[in-house]
């Protein structure tokens, strides 16, 4: 998970240490509630000022009605 967010595994471990019990190994799969804690922490602590700042970097596929 840390690699997906471009951060060291230690950061994820520190988040879980603060709000829950960290896994014994950084290779251990996280439970749903642990993922929620990490996502919430990252969302709250990495706010952006303008959605256009990131949306211009991504191409979103068109959604077609069935």
N, CA, C and O atoms as a Maestro MAE file, in Angstrom:
{
 s_m_m2io_version
 :::
 2.0.0
}

f_m_ct {
 s_m_title
 :::
 protein
 m_atom[264] {
  # First column is atom index #
  i_m_mmod_type
  r_m_x_coord
  r_m_y_coord
  r_m_z_coord
  i_m_residue_number
  s_m_chain_name
  s_m_pdb_residue_name
  s_m_pdb_atom_name
  i_m_atomic_number
  :::
  1 25 0.816 -1.181 0.000 1 A "UNK " " N  " 7
  2 3 0.000 0.000 0.000 1 A "UNK " " CA " 6
  3 2 0.867 1.254 0.000 1 A "UNK " " C  " 6
  4 15 0.581 2.213 -0.718 1 A "UNK " " O  " 8
  5 25 1.915 1.245 0.797 2 A "UNK " " N  " 7
  6 3 2.798 2.415 0.880 2 A "UNK " " CA " 6
  7 2 3.383 2.733 -0.483 2 A "UNK " " C  " 6
  8 15 3.468 3.898 -0.870 2 A "UNK " " O  " 8
  9 25 3.782 1.710 -1.206 3 A "UNK " " N  " 7
  10 3 4.357 1.907 -2.535 3 A "UNK " " CA " 6
  11 2 3.337 2.548 -3.473 3 A "UNK " " C  " 6
  12 15 3.691 3.391 -4.298 3 A "UNK " " O  " 8
  13 25 2.070 2.148 -3.346 4 A "UNK " " N  " 7
  14 3 1.015 2.724 -4.184 4 A "UNK " " CA " 6
  15 2 0.863 4.226 -3.954 4 A "UNK " " C  " 6
  16 15 0.505 4.971 -4.866 4 A "UNK " " O  " 8
  17 25 1.138 4.658 -2.731 5 A "UNK " " N  " 7
  18 3 1.044 6.076 -2.395 5 A "UNK " " CA " 6
  19 2 2.381 6.789 -2.471 5 A "UNK " " C  " 6
  20 15 2.466 7.983 -2.181 5 A "UNK " " O  " 8
  21 25 3.433 6.067 -2.861 6 A "UNK " " N  " 7
  22 3 4.748 6.675 -3.012 6 A "UNK " " CA " 6
  23 2 5.355 7.123 -1.693 6 A "UNK " " C  " 6
  24 15 5.971 8.185 -1.612 6 A "UNK " " O  " 8
  25 25 5.179 6.308 -0.664 7 A "UNK " " N  " 7
  26 3 5.734 6.659 0.651 7 A "UNK " " CA " 6
  27 2 6.335 5.412 1.284 7 A "UNK " " C  " 6
  28 15 5.999 4.292 0.901 7 A "UNK " " O  " 8
  29 25 7.220 5.607 2.249 8 A "UNK " " N  " 7
  30 3 7.806 4.446 2.935 8 A "UNK " " CA " 6
  31 2 6.755 3.703 3.762 8 A "UNK " " C  " 6
  32 15 5.807 4.311 4.260 8 A "UNK " " O  " 8
  33 25 6.925 2.400 3.905 9 A "UNK " " N  " 7
  34 3 6.000 1.587 4.706 9 A "UNK " " CA " 6
  35 2 5.941 2.083 6.145 9 A "UNK " " C  " 6
  36 15 4.930 1.907 6.824 9 A "UNK " " O  " 8
  37 25 7.007 2.694 6.604 10 A "UNK " " N  " 7
  38 3 7.061 3.210 7.973 10 A "UNK " " CA " 6
  39 2 5.956 4.241 8.221 10 A "UNK " " C  " 6
  40 15 5.429 4.317 9.331 10 A "UNK " " O  " 8
  41 25 5.601 5.022 7.218 11 A "UNK " " N  " 7
  42 3 4.551 6.031 7.365 11 A "UNK " " CA " 6
  43 2 3.210 5.352 7.649 11 A "UNK " " C  " 6
  44 15 2.472 5.786 8.533 11 A "UNK " " O  " 8
  45 25 2.896 4.303 6.913 12 A "UNK " " N  " 7
  46 3 1.644 3.569 7.118 12 A "UNK " " CA " 6
  47 2 1.640 2.943 8.511 12 A "UNK " " C  " 6
  48 15 0.630 2.979 9.213 12 A "UNK " " O  " 8
  49 25 2.775 2.369 8.902 13 A "UNK " " N  " 7
  50 3 2.901 1.765 10.222 13 A "UNK " " CA " 6
  51 2 2.688 2.800 11.319 13 A "UNK " " C  " 6
  52 15 2.017 2.520 12.313 13 A "UNK " " O  " 8
  53 25 3.248 3.982 11.151 14 A "UNK " " N  " 7
  54 3 3.081 5.049 12.147 14 A "UNK " " CA " 6
  55 2 1.622 5.494 12.261 14 A "UNK " " C  " 6
  56 15 1.135 5.758 13.361 14 A "UNK " " O  " 8
  57 25 0.929 5.575 11.126 15 A "UNK " " N  " 7
  58 3 -0.495 5.944 11.147 15 A "UNK " " CA " 6
  59 2 -1.278 4.895 11.939 15 A "UNK " " C  " 6
  60 15 -2.094 5.231 12.797 15 A "UNK " " O  " 8
  61 25 -1.018 3.628 11.639 16 A "UNK " " N  " 7
  62 3 -1.744 2.565 12.334 16 A "UNK " " CA " 6
  63 2 -1.356 2.486 13.806 16 A "UNK " " C  " 6
  64 15 -2.202 2.178 14.646 16 A "UNK " " O  " 8
  65 25 -0.097 2.757 14.134 17 A "UNK " " N  " 7
  66 3 0.317 2.792 15.543 17 A "UNK " " CA " 6
  67 2 -0.441 3.868 16.306 17 A "UNK " " C  " 6
  68 15 -0.784 3.686 17.474 17 A "UNK " " O  " 8
  69 25 -0.699 4.977 15.649 18 A "UNK " " N  " 7
  70 3 -1.369 6.104 16.300 18 A "UNK " " CA " 6
  71 2 -2.860 5.844 16.520 18 A "UNK " " C  " 6
  72 15 -3.405 6.217 17.559 18 A "UNK " " O  " 8
  73 25 -3.522 5.210 15.555 19 A "UNK " " N  " 7
  74 3 -4.974 5.070 15.606 19 A "UNK " " CA " 6
  75 2 -5.483 3.634 15.783 19 A "UNK " " C  " 6
  76 15 -6.675 3.430 16.012 19 A "UNK " " O  " 8
  77 25 -4.610 2.653 15.681 20 A "UNK " " N  " 7
  78 3 -5.010 1.247 15.799 20 A "UNK " " CA " 6
  79 2 -3.759 0.439 16.136 20 A "UNK " " C  " 6
  80 15 -2.736 1.003 16.523 20 A "UNK " " O  " 8
  81 25 -3.841 -0.847 15.992 21 A "UNK " " N  " 7
  82 3 -2.690 -1.711 16.193 21 A "UNK " " CA " 6
  83 2 -2.038 -1.966 14.842 21 A "UNK " " C  " 6
  84 15 -2.683 -2.455 13.915 21 A "UNK " " O  " 8
  85 25 -0.776 -1.637 14.739 22 A "UNK " " N  " 7
  86 3 -0.062 -1.833 13.476 22 A "UNK " " CA " 6
  87 2 0.150 -3.321 13.229 22 A "UNK " " C  " 6
  88 15 0.307 -4.094 14.175 22 A "UNK " " O  " 8
  89 25 0.157 -3.724 11.962 23 A "UNK " " N  " 7
  90 3 0.428 -5.128 11.654 23 A "UNK " " CA " 6
  91 2 1.840 -5.513 12.094 23 A "UNK " " C  " 6
  92 15 2.720 -4.657 12.192 23 A "UNK " " O  " 8
  93 25 2.049 -6.786 12.355 24 A "UNK " " N  " 7
  94 3 3.357 -7.258 12.806 24 A "UNK " " CA " 6
  95 2 4.397 -7.189 11.700 24 A "UNK " " C  " 6
  96 15 5.595 -7.096 11.970 24 A "UNK " " O  " 8
  97 25 3.948 -7.233 10.476 25 A "UNK " " N  " 7
  98 3 4.855 -7.189 9.325 25 A "UNK " " CA " 6
  99 2 4.293 -6.211 8.300 25 A "UNK " " C  " 6
  100 15 3.078 -6.095 8.139 25 A "UNK " " O  " 8
  101 25 5.189 -5.511 7.611 26 A "UNK " " N  " 7
  102 3 4.693 -4.586 6.585 26 A "UNK " " CA " 6
  103 2 4.216 -5.331 5.343 26 A "UNK " " C  " 6
  104 15 3.706 -4.711 4.410 26 A "UNK " " O  " 8
  105 25 4.374 -6.644 5.322 27 A "UNK " " N  " 7
  106 3 3.876 -7.455 4.207 27 A "UNK " " CA " 6
  107 2 2.500 -8.051 4.524 27 A "UNK " " C  " 6
  108 15 1.876 -8.669 3.661 27 A "UNK " " O  " 8
  109 25 2.034 -7.866 5.746 28 A "UNK " " N  " 7
  110 3 0.746 -8.397 6.177 28 A "UNK " " CA " 6
  111 2 -0.387 -7.608 5.538 28 A "UNK " " C  " 6
  112 15 -0.346 -6.380 5.468 28 A "UNK " " O  " 8
  113 25 -1.401 -8.335 5.074 29 A "UNK " " N  " 7
  114 3 -2.568 -7.675 4.481 29 A "UNK " " CA " 6
  115 2 -3.321 -6.901 5.559 29 A "UNK " " C  " 6
  116 15 -3.465 -7.364 6.691 29 A "UNK " " O  " 8
  117 25 -3.794 -5.726 5.190 30 A "UNK " " N  " 7
  118 3 -4.535 -4.899 6.137 30 A "UNK " " CA " 6
  119 2 -6.014 -5.267 6.111 30 A "UNK " " C  " 6
  120 15 -6.561 -5.640 5.072 30 A "UNK " " O  " 8
  121 25 -6.642 -5.156 7.264 31 A "UNK " " N  " 7
  122 3 -8.085 -5.381 7.390 31 A "UNK " " CA " 6
  123 2 -8.821 -4.152 6.852 31 A "UNK " " C  " 6
  124 15 -8.228 -3.086 6.688 31 A "UNK " " O  " 8
  125 25 -10.108 -4.312 6.582 32 A "UNK " " N  " 7
  126 3 -10.914 -3.202 6.062 32 A "UNK " " CA " 6
  127 2 -10.855 -1.971 6.961 32 A "UNK " " C  " 6
  128 15 -10.691 -0.852 6.475 32 A "UNK " " O  " 8
  129 25 -10.988 -2.175 8.275 33 A "UNK " " N  " 7
  130 3 -10.985 -1.029 9.190 33 A "UNK " " CA " 6
  131 2 -9.611 -0.344 9.216 33 A "UNK " " C  " 6
  132 15 -9.527 0.869 9.404 33 A "UNK " " O  " 8
  133 25 -8.549 -1.113 9.029 34 A "UNK " " N  " 7
  134 3 -7.210 -0.518 8.990 34 A "UNK " " CA " 6
  135 2 -7.020 0.312 7.725 34 A "UNK " " C  " 6
  136 15 -6.429 1.391 7.765 34 A "UNK " " O  " 8
  137 25 -7.521 -0.193 6.610 35 A "UNK " " N  " 7
  138 3 -7.466 0.568 5.362 35 A "UNK " " CA " 6
  139 2 -8.248 1.868 5.496 35 A "UNK " " C  " 6
  140 15 -7.801 2.920 5.039 35 A "UNK " " O  " 8
  141 25 -9.408 1.792 6.121 36 A "UNK " " N  " 7
  142 3 -10.222 2.991 6.323 36 A "UNK " " CA " 6
  143 2 -9.479 4.033 7.146 36 A "UNK " " C  " 6
  144 15 -9.535 5.225 6.845 36 A "UNK " " O  " 8
  145 25 -8.786 3.585 8.178 37 A "UNK " " N  " 7
  146 3 -8.012 4.503 9.021 37 A "UNK " " CA " 6
  147 2 -6.918 5.185 8.205 37 A "UNK " " C  " 6
  148 15 -6.742 6.401 8.284 37 A "UNK " " O  " 8
  149 25 -6.196 4.406 7.430 38 A "UNK " " N  " 7
  150 3 -5.104 4.968 6.629 38 A "UNK " " CA " 6
  151 2 -5.655 5.932 5.580 38 A "UNK " " C  " 6
  152 15 -5.129 7.034 5.422 38 A "UNK " " O  " 8
  153 25 -6.698 5.536 4.866 39 A "UNK " " N  " 7
  154 3 -7.282 6.415 3.852 39 A "UNK " " CA " 6
  155 2 -7.793 7.713 4.457 39 A "UNK " " C  " 6
  156 15 -7.581 8.790 3.900 39 A "UNK " " O  " 8
  157 25 -8.467 7.608 5.597 40 A "UNK " " N  " 7
  158 3 -8.989 8.803 6.260 40 A "UNK " " CA " 6
  159 2 -7.850 9.732 6.671 40 A "UNK " " C  " 6
  160 15 -7.921 10.943 6.457 40 A "UNK " " O  " 8
  161 25 -6.810 9.169 7.256 41 A "UNK " " N  " 7
  162 3 -5.671 9.985 7.687 41 A "UNK " " CA " 6
  163 2 -5.009 10.683 6.488 41 A "UNK " " C  " 6
  164 15 -4.728 11.881 6.534 41 A "UNK " " O  " 8
  165 25 -4.768 9.923 5.424 42 A "UNK " " N  " 7
  166 3 -4.124 10.509 4.245 42 A "UNK " " CA " 6
  167 2 -5.005 11.576 3.604 42 A "UNK " " C  " 6
  168 15 -4.500 12.598 3.140 42 A "UNK " " O  " 8
  169 25 -6.310 11.351 3.575 43 A "UNK " " N  " 7
  170 3 -7.236 12.323 3.000 43 A "UNK " " CA " 6
  171 2 -7.259 13.604 3.826 43 A "UNK " " C  " 6
  172 15 -7.198 14.704 3.278 43 A "UNK " " O  " 8
  173 25 -7.346 13.458 5.130 44 A "UNK " " N  " 7
  174 3 -7.423 14.631 6.007 44 A "UNK " " CA " 6
  175 2 -6.129 15.433 6.034 44 A "UNK " " C  " 6
  176 15 -6.159 16.650 6.213 44 A "UNK " " O  " 8
  177 25 -5.003 14.770 5.862 45 A "UNK " " N  " 7
  178 3 -3.710 15.433 5.995 45 A "UNK " " CA " 6
  179 2 -3.045 15.784 4.671 45 A "UNK " " C  " 6
  180 15 -1.911 16.263 4.656 45 A "UNK " " O  " 8
  181 25 -3.730 15.552 3.573 46 A "UNK " " N  " 7
  182 3 -3.176 15.868 2.257 46 A "UNK " " CA " 6
  183 2 -4.225 16.548 1.386 46 A "UNK " " C  " 6
  184 15 -4.457 16.156 0.243 46 A "UNK " " O  " 8
  185 25 -4.847 17.565 1.947 47 A "UNK " " N  " 7
  186 3 -5.884 18.300 1.230 47 A "UNK " " CA " 6
  187 2 -5.280 19.076 0.064 47 A "UNK " " C  " 6
  188 15 -4.132 19.516 0.124 47 A "UNK " " O  " 8
  189 25 -6.055 19.235 -0.980 48 A "UNK " " N  " 7
  190 3 -5.637 20.053 -2.111 48 A "UNK " " CA " 6
  191 2 -6.470 21.327 -2.117 48 A "UNK " " C  " 6
  192 15 -7.587 21.351 -1.600 48 A "UNK " " O  " 8
  193 25 -5.934 22.359 -2.689 49 A "UNK " " N  " 7
  194 3 -6.654 23.628 -2.699 49 A "UNK " " CA " 6
  195 2 -7.625 23.736 -3.869 49 A "UNK " " C  " 6
  196 15 -8.581 24.510 -3.816 49 A "UNK " " O  " 8
  197 25 -7.380 22.959 -4.930 50 A "UNK " " N  " 7
  198 3 -8.195 23.104 -6.125 50 A "UNK " " CA " 6
  199 2 -8.219 21.772 -6.873 50 A "UNK " " C  " 6
  200 15 -7.163 21.247 -7.226 50 A "UNK " " O  " 8
  201 25 -9.391 21.228 -7.115 51 A "UNK " " N  " 7
  202 3 -9.509 19.942 -7.807 51 A "UNK " " CA " 6
  203 2 -8.947 20.019 -9.221 51 A "UNK " " C  " 6
  204 15 -8.471 19.015 -9.751 51 A "UNK " " O  " 8
  205 25 -8.995 21.179 -9.827 52 A "UNK " " N  " 7
  206 3 -8.452 21.332 -11.175 52 A "UNK " " CA " 6
  207 2 -6.953 21.082 -11.190 52 A "UNK " " C  " 6
  208 15 -6.398 20.692 -12.218 52 A "UNK " " O  " 8
  209 25 -6.296 21.301 -10.063 53 A "UNK " " N  " 7
  210 3 -4.854 21.085 -9.986 53 A "UNK " " CA " 6
  211 2 -4.487 19.627 -10.229 53 A "UNK " " C  " 6
  212 15 -3.432 19.346 -10.797 53 A "UNK " " O  " 8
  213 25 -5.335 18.700 -9.812 54 A "UNK " " N  " 7
  214 3 -5.023 17.298 -10.062 54 A "UNK " " CA " 6
  215 2 -5.804 16.705 -11.216 54 A "UNK " " C  " 6
  216 15 -5.316 15.792 -11.882 54 A "UNK " " O  " 8
  217 25 -7.007 17.201 -11.469 55 A "UNK " " N  " 7
  218 3 -7.816 16.607 -12.528 55 A "UNK " " CA " 6
  219 2 -7.204 16.828 -13.901 55 A "UNK " " C  " 6
  220 15 -7.462 16.051 -14.820 55 A "UNK " " O  " 8
  221 25 -6.407 17.863 -14.059 56 A "UNK " " N  " 7
  222 3 -5.769 18.104 -15.358 56 A "UNK " " CA " 6
  223 2 -4.660 17.093 -15.631 56 A "UNK " " C  " 6
  224 15 -4.226 16.956 -16.775 56 A "UNK " " O  " 8
  225 25 -4.188 16.374 -14.597 57 A "UNK " " N  " 7
  226 3 -3.132 15.377 -14.767 57 A "UNK " " CA " 6
  227 2 -3.666 14.017 -15.188 57 A "UNK " " C  " 6
  228 15 -2.897 13.152 -15.605 57 A "UNK " " O  " 8
  229 25 -4.970 13.821 -15.083 58 A "UNK " " N  " 7
  230 3 -5.549 12.515 -15.352 58 A "UNK " " CA " 6
  231 2 -6.565 12.594 -16.482 58 A "UNK " " C  " 6
  232 15 -7.244 13.605 -16.658 58 A "UNK " " O  " 8
  233 25 -6.655 11.523 -17.236 59 A "UNK " " N  " 7
  234 3 -7.661 11.422 -18.269 59 A "UNK " " CA " 6
  235 2 -8.721 10.461 -17.749 59 A "UNK " " C  " 6
  236 15 -8.440 9.292 -17.486 59 A "UNK " " O  " 8
  237 25 -9.923 10.958 -17.606 60 A "UNK " " N  " 7
  238 3 -10.999 10.142 -17.086 60 A "UNK " " CA " 6
  239 2 -11.769 9.540 -18.255 60 A "UNK " " C  " 6
  240 15 -12.140 10.246 -19.192 60 A "UNK " " O  " 8
  241 25 -12.006 8.236 -18.195 61 A "UNK " " N  " 7
  242 3 -12.750 7.596 -19.290 61 A "UNK " " CA " 6
  243 2 -14.184 8.105 -19.333 61 A "UNK " " C  " 6
  244 15 -14.778 8.424 -18.303 61 A "UNK " " O  " 8
  245 25 -14.718 8.172 -20.524 62 A "UNK " " N  " 7
  246 3 -16.103 8.615 -20.693 62 A "UNK " " CA " 6
  247 2 -17.032 7.535 -20.126 62 A "UNK " " C  " 6
  248 15 -16.773 6.339 -20.256 62 A "UNK " " O  " 8
  249 25 -18.086 7.977 -19.515 63 A "UNK " " N  " 7
  250 3 -19.080 7.034 -18.980 63 A "UNK " " CA " 6
  251 2 -20.227 6.992 -19.982 63 A "UNK " " C  " 6
  252 15 -20.846 8.013 -20.283 63 A "UNK " " O  " 8
  253 25 -20.491 5.823 -20.480 64 A "UNK " " N  " 7
  254 3 -21.539 5.639 -21.479 64 A "UNK " " CA " 6
  255 2 -22.769 5.032 -20.832 64 A "UNK " " C  " 6
  256 15 -22.666 4.088 -20.049 64 A "UNK " " O  " 8
  257 25 -23.914 5.565 -21.155 65 A "UNK " " N  " 7
  258 3 -25.180 5.000 -20.668 65 A "UNK " " CA " 6
  259 2 -25.444 3.692 -21.365 65 A "UNK " " C  " 6
  260 15 -25.161 3.536 -22.553 65 A "UNK " " O  " 8
  261 25 -25.983 2.763 -20.628 66 A "UNK " " N  " 7
  262 3 -26.300 1.454 -21.221 66 A "UNK " " CA " 6
  263 2 -27.596 1.499 -21.948 66 A "UNK " " C  " 6
  264 15 -28.023 0.490 -22.510 66 A "UNK " " O  " 8
  :::
 }
 m_bond[263] {
  # First column is bond index #
  i_m_from
  i_m_to
  i_m_order
  :::
  1 1 2 1
  2 2 3 1
  3 3 4 2
  4 3 5 1
  5 5 6 1
  6 6 7 1
  7 7 8 2
  8 7 9 1
  9 9 10 1
  10 10 11 1
  11 11 12 2
  12 11 13 1
  13 13 14 1
  14 14 15 1
  15 15 16 2
  16 15 17 1
  17 17 18 1
  18 18 19 1
  19 19 20 2
  20 19 21 1
  21 21 22 1
  22 22 23 1
  23 23 24 2
  24 23 25 1
  25 25 26 1
  26 26 27 1
  27 27 28 2
  28 27 29 1
  29 29 30 1
  30 30 31 1
  31 31 32 2
  32 31 33 1
  33 33 34 1
  34 34 35 1
  35 35 36 2
  36 35 37 1
  37 37 38 1
  38 38 39 1
  39 39 40 2
  40 39 41 1
  41 41 42 1
  42 42 43 1
  43 43 44 2
  44 43 45 1
  45 45 46 1
  46 46 47 1
  47 47 48 2
  48 47 49 1
  49 49 50 1
  50 50 51 1
  51 51 52 2
  52 51 53 1
  53 53 54 1
  54 54 55 1
  55 55 56 2
  56 55 57 1
  57 57 58 1
  58 58 59 1
  59 59 60 2
  60 59 61 1
  61 61 62 1
  62 62 63 1
  63 63 64 2
  64 63 65 1
  65 65 66 1
  66 66 67 1
  67 67 68 2
  68 67 69 1
  69 69 70 1
  70 70 71 1
  71 71 72 2
  72 71 73 1
  73 73 74 1
  74 74 75 1
  75 75 76 2
  76 75 77 1
  77 77 78 1
  78 78 79 1
  79 79 80 2
  80 79 81 1
  81 81 82 1
  82 82 83 1
  83 83 84 2
  84 83 85 1
  85 85 86 1
  86 86 87 1
  87 87 88 2
  88 87 89 1
  89 89 90 1
  90 90 91 1
  91 91 92 2
  92 91 93 1
  93 93 94 1
  94 94 95 1
  95 95 96 2
  96 95 97 1
  97 97 98 1
  98 98 99 1
  99 99 100 2
  100 99 101 1
  101 101 102 1
  102 102 103 1
  103 103 104 2
  104 103 105 1
  105 105 106 1
  106 106 107 1
  107 107 108 2
  108 107 109 1
  109 109 110 1
  110 110 111 1
  111 111 112 2
  112 111 113 1
  113 113 114 1
  114 114 115 1
  115 115 116 2
  116 115 117 1
  117 117 118 1
  118 118 119 1
  119 119 120 2
  120 119 121 1
  121 121 122 1
  122 122 123 1
  123 123 124 2
  124 123 125 1
  125 125 126 1
  126 126 127 1
  127 127 128 2
  128 127 129 1
  129 129 130 1
  130 130 131 1
  131 131 132 2
  132 131 133 1
  133 133 134 1
  134 134 135 1
  135 135 136 2
  136 135 137 1
  137 137 138 1
  138 138 139 1
  139 139 140 2
  140 139 141 1
  141 141 142 1
  142 142 143 1
  143 143 144 2
  144 143 145 1
  145 145 146 1
  146 146 147 1
  147 147 148 2
  148 147 149 1
  149 149 150 1
  150 150 151 1
  151 151 152 2
  152 151 153 1
  153 153 154 1
  154 154 155 1
  155 155 156 2
  156 155 157 1
  157 157 158 1
  158 158 159 1
  159 159 160 2
  160 159 161 1
  161 161 162 1
  162 162 163 1
  163 163 164 2
  164 163 165 1
  165 165 166 1
  166 166 167 1
  167 167 168 2
  168 167 169 1
  169 169 170 1
  170 170 171 1
  171 171 172 2
  172 171 173 1
  173 173 174 1
  174 174 175 1
  175 175 176 2
  176 175 177 1
  177 177 178 1
  178 178 179 1
  179 179 180 2
  180 179 181 1
  181 181 182 1
  182 182 183 1
  183 183 184 2
  184 183 185 1
  185 185 186 1
  186 186 187 1
  187 187 188 2
  188 187 189 1
  189 189 190 1
  190 190 191 1
  191 191 192 2
  192 191 193 1
  193 193 194 1
  194 194 195 1
  195 195 196 2
  196 195 197 1
  197 197 198 1
  198 198 199 1
  199 199 200 2
  200 199 201 1
  201 201 202 1
  202 202 203 1
  203 203 204 2
  204 203 205 1
  205 205 206 1
  206 206 207 1
  207 207 208 2
  208 207 209 1
  209 209 210 1
  210 210 211 1
  211 211 212 2
  212 211 213 1
  213 213 214 1
  214 214 215 1
  215 215 216 2
  216 215 217 1
  217 217 218 1
  218 218 219 1
  219 219 220 2
  220 219 221 1
  221 221 222 1
  222 222 223 1
  223 223 224 2
  224 223 225 1
  225 225 226 1
  226 226 227 1
  227 227 228 2
  228 227 229 1
  229 229 230 1
  230 230 231 1
  231 231 232 2
  232 231 233 1
  233 233 234 1
  234 234 235 1
  235 235 236 2
  236 235 237 1
  237 237 238 1
  238 238 239 1
  239 239 240 2
  240 239 241 1
  241 241 242 1
  242 242 243 1
  243 243 244 2
  244 243 245 1
  245 245 246 1
  246 246 247 1
  247 247 248 2
  248 247 249 1
  249 249 250 1
  250 250 251 1
  251 251 252 2
  252 251 253 1
  253 253 254 1
  254 254 255 1
  255 255 256 2
  256 255 257 1
  257 257 258 1
  258 258 259 1
  259 259 260 2
  260 259 261 1
  261 261 262 1
  262 262 263 1
  263 263 264 2
  :::
 }
}
